[in-house]
Amino acid sequence: MKVIISLSDKPNKRYTAEFYYKDMKVKTTHFGFKDKDGYGSTYIDHKDDKKKDAYIARHKVNENFSDYMSAGSLSRYILWEHKTLTQAISAYKRRFNLE
């Protein structure tokens, strides 16, 4: 499975993940809140460990973080896991064995 992460074209979402299997698109998932200024406050923005821990605790009760194609999982592992987007995308791909 291959994933391509890019900016979202939806006005209230930050990123889009497009999932491909053998060059055929399987699913598109938009994730990450975007406010009117183009940002939501995430770990890659503020790098605050206490806010990161609070986000994860708050969302783990309602999200299935093991569903790698879900908006919740994408937000958790790309926006709230590492301090840079590049690190986060690489780690997400390794975690779920994606190209």
HUWO-V338649 format. One record per helix or strand. SS is the DSSP state (A for helix, B for strand). FROM is the first residue (numbers start at 1). LEN is the number of residues. Records with the same first field share a line. If there is no record, write none. Layout:
SS: FROM-LEN ; FROM-LEN
This chain:
B: 2-6 ; 13-9 ; 24-10
A: 43-4 ; 49-11 ; 71-9 ; 85-11
